[in-house]
Amino acid sequence: MTSIRFTLLLSLLAIFAISASAVDTQTILYTFQGVHTHQADGANPESGLIADSAGNLYGTTYNGGGCPAPFTQGCGIVFELSPQSNGSYTKTTLYAFQNQSDGGSPTGDLVFDSAGNLYGTTEYGGTLGGNCTYGCGTVYELSPSSSGGWTETVLYSFPGGTGPKYPLGSVVFDPSGNLYGTSFTGGTDSSSGGTIYELSPSSGGWTETTLHSFALATGIYPDAGVILDAAGNLYGTASQGVSNSGICTGYACGAVYRLAKTATGWQYGLLYTFEGPRGAQPHEALVMDQAGNLYGSTYYGGTAYDGVVFELTPTTTGQWKETLLHSFTGGTDGIAPTALSIDSAGNIYGTSSAAAFKLIPSSNGGWQFQILCALADGDTSTSPLLRNAAGDLFGMSYGGGKQDAGTVYELSPVVTAP
């Protein structure tokens, strides 16, 4: 199986200053073996990594792990990488999906709760049958046990019909313990263009509420999750829909939206509509800085139609202003930028088809684009980079490695002699 998100990526000048010299070194921490060797190991990670306070890394793979036919490439795993004293990492499989009621093919990033439990989504599995041949997907929890293992609990299985189907993105907690996420398809609109859903805990389990059904005129196919601001508003991207002009024919170029939490309910609104020259088809989640500005990427569009990184800034009139931070050229900067991350200083990190990059804000309001490292051949990624306190970055590739089953890698700043 290949996920909806990665299929879109495969189907695929700078306005600000560019530094082309690499300043980081790439070290492969783990190479997955799970597809071509038919081993129980994972394969093809699509999610990003998260870390605990001890520096252990957690993530998922879309394939591998082993499961019943017809899933010959496996149904995916949740794994942990633990640092060792010699600098290596030891990999442990926490759970291997079977694409039954337990779910299959995890895609979105994991999240921790305050007790150390992990939460995530699977594209398939759950309630089998209906209008989803292999199940419409799940939201699950993994809880550590006293014996050292982990126990999986399915919080919700999407039943299909006019409800949410195929939750590709991550979930996010609000302060009350409710979970929010998106589904790539489903919903009450005739386009079946996806939904924004809420899962609320109760004594009898979790209750799903569909907060918004996407439509072609307001954006469709959200294959990334939402982020939450301090007021409880949700922000995200619709990969297609809205505008049908310029380079975007058929299902159009996509949009950035906000689902505002009001006293009378949830109100959906568009913050920005893409039309091609300034970006097209945002497939990844947004990030927000401390001032409330939003940052994201598009696979296509821009000066060379190879994708952009953009900023959206709220104005005093209630509108949002878009600024292009970098338009990819298809050269050393690559094409099709994917998910972004941001540090406390406002620096933006991401990857493209060819490189890991950094965008540095300057005092005059501009941005400097810097290539951190030319990634190894085959290291195409859809996941954001994770940055630790020492400035090291951790990422995963969907392919690459001896089995072309993906890798986990570290980018470390080059230390020059004094």
Stockholm file with secondary structure:
# STOCKHOLM 1.0

chainA/1-418         MTSIRFTLLLSLLAIFAISASAVDTQTILYTFQGVHTHQADGANPESGLIADSAGNLYGTTYNGGGCPAPFTQGCGIVFELSPQSNGSYTKTTLYAFQNQSDGGSPTGDLVFDSAGNLYGTTEYGGTLGGNCTYGCGTVYELSPSSSGGWTETVLYSFPGGTGPKYPLGSVVFDPSGNLYGTSFTGGTDSSSGGTIYELSPSSGGWTETTLHSFALATGIYPDAGVILDAAGNLYGTASQGVSNSGICTGYACGAVYRLAKTATGWQYGLLYTFEGPRGAQPHEALVMDQAGNLYGSTYYGGTAYDGVVFELTPTTTGQWKETLLHSFTGGTDGIAPTALSIDSAGNIYGTSSAAAFKLIPSSNGGWQFQILCALADGDTSTSPLLRNAAGDLFGMSYGGGKQDAGTVYELSPVVTAP
#=GR chainA/1-418 SS CCCHHHHHHHTCCCSSEEECSCCEEEEEEEECCTTTTCCSSEECCCSCCEECTTCCEEEEESEESCCSTTCTTBCCEEEEEEECTTSCEEEEEEEECCSBTTBEEECSCCEECTTSCEEEEEEECSSCBTTBTTCCCEEEEEEECTTSCEEEEEEEECCCTTSEECCCSCCEECTTSCEEEEESEESSSTTCBCEEEEEEEETTEEEEEEEEECBGGGBBCCCSCCEECTTSCEEEEESBCSCCCTTCCTTCCCEEEEEEEETTEEEEEEEEECCBTTBBCCCSCCEECTTSCEEEEESBCSTTSSCEEEEEEECTTSCEEEEEEEECCSSTTCSCCCCCEECTTCCEEEECSSEEEEEEECTTSCEEEEEEEECCTTCCCCSCCEECTTSCEEEEESSCTTTTSCEEEEEEECCCCC
#=GC SS_cons         CCCHHHHHHHTCCCSSEEECSCCEEEEEEEECCTTTTCCSSEECCCSCCEECTTCCEEEEESEESCCSTTCTTBCCEEEEEEECTTSCEEEEEEEECCSBTTBEEECSCCEECTTSCEEEEEEECSSCBTTBTTCCCEEEEEEECTTSCEEEEEEEECCCTTSEECCCSCCEECTTSCEEEEESEESSSTTCBCEEEEEEEETTEEEEEEEEECBGGGBBCCCSCCEECTTSCEEEEESBCSCCCTTCCTTCCCEEEEEEEETTEEEEEEEEECCBTTBBCCCSCCEECTTSCEEEEESBCSTTSSCEEEEEEECTTSCEEEEEEEECCSSTTCSCCCCCEECTTCCEEEECSSEEEEEEECTTSCEEEEEEEECCTTCCCCSCCEECTTSCEEEEESSCTTTTSCEEEEEEECCCCC
//
